[in-house]
């Protein structure tokens, strides 16, 4: 049981899912739900809505979002570096030297986030926290033409290249907000008793950009009771 859960969490964690590019996560969710729900639909926004019919006369909505905080290419620089913008609540202070993957039109391209070297910074610059505008992504290109040849364009999504590790009862990985919620929701759907109410499970999109998918799903389902399954920092 534990090994199966950890293995599923690993698959969910490693799947790329920036806001608006949740396809890989949605595919995993759909495969896991086969044989456990009565209906699966994907709406125009990209939300996957699964229905597990029950015997009680109440409509319950359970929500977990598939997307993760990420970055997006803003512009390609003449020197081959990439300027970017955040998608979701990204703290620039934790970005420096992070490994990333740029999802270009010709496949994923590995890169690393860099900044102006310390030895050429002014004393004032050294005292400041880093800002997004002062950072860039380096994929080894030397010109904007080379970036274009890699399939990288303004608007290309960027995800963090973080391995998944399990150590005893602890796990380390990316996108636990909210792949943990997706994992819990999948397990709930697999274990609902026959006398449960009808459950509408909404695996939603673009939460990190303003709860967009969940808002659409809630209006469509119109539940009497709703629960959001969310991930956050440890409070201990």
N, C-alpha and C positions, 0 to 999 in steps of 0.2 A: 504493500500500500504506500509506504513512505517513498520507496524508490520510484514508483509510478508518478506520484505527486511531484517529486523533485524533477523528474525527467520532463514532465509536462510544463512545469514552471520554466525550466531551461529553454524549451522550445519557444515559449511565449516571450521570454525575456530577450532572447537573441534575435527574434524577428524584428525587422525595421518597421516602424509605424509612426512617422511624423504626422502631424495634423494634415489630413487630406491625402495621405498615402498609407492607409491602414490595410491594404490588400493582403499582405503576408500574414498579418495577425488574423484577419477575417477568415482566411483559408484554414488556418489551424483550428479556429473555433468551430467552423462548419463541420470539419472532419470529426472533431471530438463529440459533436452533438448528434451524429448519425445514430438513429435507433433509440434515442433517449427523449426526443420531443415529437410532437405531432405535426409541427409545421415550422419551416424556416423561410424567411423572406429577407431580402435586402432592399431597402428603400432608396430613393433618389439621392439622398445624402451619403449613403454608404453604410448606414446603420444595419447591423444584422439583428433581426428580431425573431426570436424563437418562441414558440408557444407550446406549453405543456398543459394540456387540458385537465381540469380537475372536477371534483364533484360538488364543491361548495360554491354558492352563488356570490362570489366576490372576485374582482379583477385586481390582481397584484402585479405590480411592475417592479422588476429588479434590474438595476442599471449598473454597468461597469464600462468604463471607456477604454477603447483599444489604442488610442494614440498616446504618444510620449512627447516630452519636451525635446526640441530639436533645433536645428538651424536651417537657414535658407540662403543660397547664394544671392548677394545683392548686386555685385558687379565684378567683372574680371579685370584685373590690373595689368598694365603693360609689362610689368616685371614678372608676371606669372603667378602672383599671389591672388588670393580670393578674398574679397570683402563679403561680410555676411550679416544677417540680422537674426535675432532670436525668434523662435516659435514657442511661446509659453514662457514661464517664469525662469529664465536662465540667469544665474549670477555670474557676471564676467570674471569675478575673482577666482572662480574654480575652473575656468576654461583654459588658462594658459598651459600649454604642453599636452593638452588632451589629444588623444588619437581619435580621429573621426573617419567617416566614410562618406564621400560625396557620391550621390546617386545620379550619375550622368546618363545621358541617352544611350551610351555604349557600354553600360555596366558600372558597377561600383568602383570607385577610385579611392584608395587609402590616402590619408593625409594627417597632418598634425597642425594644431593651432599655435601660432607664434605671435610675437610682439616685437616692438622696437627693442634692441639690445640695451642692457643696463648701462654699458660703458659709453653709450652716446646719448643717454637721457640727461636732462637737467635735474638739478636737485629738487625742483618743484614737481617734476614729473615722477620722480622716485617716491615722493611722499603721497601721491594720489593712488587710490584704488584704480585698477585697470577699467577701461570703458570698452564697450563693444566696438566702437569706431576705431580704437587703437589696435585691435587684434586682426589677424588674418589667417587664412588657411593655406598651408604649403603642401602641394601634392607633387612637388618636384618639377613643375613646369617652369620655363624661363620666359614665357611670353603669353599674351592673351590668345594668340593664334594656336599655341600648343594646347591651351586649356580647351579651346573649341574643338580641336582634333580629338580630345578625350571624350567629347560629348557633354562637357560641362557648360551650362548656360545660366544666365540670370534666372532665378526661380528654381534651380535644382535643389532638391532636399539634401540635408546633411544630418547624419545620425552619429551617435557616439559609439566608438569601437571599444566596447567593454566586455571582457570575457565573463562567463558564468562560472562560479566556483561554489561548491558545497563542502562545508567543513563541520562535521558533527551535526548539530541542530541549527547551524547558521548557514545562510546562503548570501552570496555577493553577486551582484549583477546590475544591469541597467533596466530602466523602465518598470521597476516594481510598482510605480505609480503609472498605470493602474493594472499591470498584468497580474498582480496579486488578486485584485478584484475580479478580473476575468477568470482566473483559476478557481476562486471560491464560487463564482456563479456557475461555472461548468459543473463543479462537484455537487452543488445544490440541485441542479436540474437532473443529474444522474441518480439522485437518492431521494427524490420527493415521494412520499407515500401516496397510495391511491386515493385517499380521502382528503388530499390537499386541495386548495382552491386553484383556479386556473391562473397560471403564472406566465406573464409576458417578460421574457428575458431580453433586455436591450443591450447589446454590445455596441456602444456608440462611438461616434467619430468626433474629432475636432473639439474635444473638451478643453484642451490647453489653449484654444483660441476663442474661448467665450462660451463654453457649454453648448455649442451649436447643435451637435447631433442629438444630445439628450433633450434639448428643448423641442426639436421636431418630433422625436419619438414619443415624448410625453403627450403632446397634442394628439398624435395619431392613436395611441393606445387608450388614452383617457382613463387611467386607472382610478380605483377607489382608494388604494393604498400603494405607496411607492417607497422603495428603499434604494439608496445609492451605496454601492460597495466601492470604497475609495482607499487609496494608499497614501500614507504620509510618513513623516519622520517618527522614529521611536520616541515615546514619551517617558522613558524610564531613565 
